Amino acid sequence: MGKLQSEADVKLQSALKDSGEIPVHIAIIMDGNGRWARKRGLPRVAGHKRGVESVRDIVEACAQMGVKYLTLYTFSTENWKRPKDEVSTLMRLLLRALKDETDELNKNDIKLTTIGNIKSLPIDVQKELDFAVEKTTNNKRMILNLALSYSGRWELLEAVKKIAMLVTGGNTKILEIDEHFFSNCLTTKDIPDPDLLIRTSGEFRVSNFLLWQIAYTEFFISDALWPDFRRKHLYEAIKNFQRRERRFGKVSEQIKKKNKGLKHAHTLPKETV
């Protein structure tokens, strides 16, 4: 992060901001590191290392675009089943990335948060995460949320257990449990649901990611493998998002009427709104 932004990139971002809504929350399933390496006859670790460069570029571009939340599916619960040497390598890369990038995140006013079973990570990684989270805790520009040792089913089960304890302890009545209550029992309780979910490598599955939160999220599938995914692909995803009509169960006429009303309200003198 922190490299000089080109004039062409500034123009591209400005055009995107003018053309429509910028997603408040973008979530990304970063897929294809292994395939990227295999295509080049390289060990899988080469793909993971190159993928760190993609993370750096996308975090920077999202912050510049005004995205407020960026959630990256960094390491899933299922990833623990991979060969031990690959898991060890991934943990070392995560540790190195945290040490290398925390100061840059802080300098760019980006707050780091995490979701997932963090206690299952190696102790040295936990300590570095705690340090990075604490150091960036007061930053306001954007929240970078890392999903680590995370799975949607794990999160839902943890929420159910929490609610069961509240009910059996007499602190909550069953009739008080609604969608809002349930959402507040999730690890993402302080983060709005994603507006846009991007998956790289051309795969059409959610891979146990944010299962509750993506109920009304717009999906964008990129054929680019994650190590090749850069801001130009991000811009393509946002442009595609801007062409969508998000109805949330309503019909087009209702949405158009609401948008027309909002547009009209913005044109009225302030005291009459």
RAWO-V398214 format. One record per run of one state. SS is the DSSP state (~ for helix, > for strand, _ for the rest). FROM is the first residue (numbers start at 0). TO is the last residue. If there is no record, write none. Layout:
{{SS:FROM:TO} {SS:FROM:TO}}
//
This chain:
{{_:0:5} {~:6:18} {_:19:23} {>:24:28} {_:29:31} {~:32:38} {_:39:42} {~:43:64} {_:65:67} {>:68:75} {~:76:80} {_:81:82} {~:83:106} {_:107:108} {>:109:114} {_:115:116} {~:117:119} {_:120:121} {~:122:134} {_:135:140} {>:141:149} {_:150:150} {~:151:167} {_:168:172} {~:173:175} {_:176:177} {~:178:182} {_:183:194} {>:195:198} {_:199:216} {>:217:220} {_:221:224} {~:225:227} {_:228:229} {~:230:241} {_:242:250} {~:251:266} {_:267:268} {~:269:271} {_:272:272}}
//
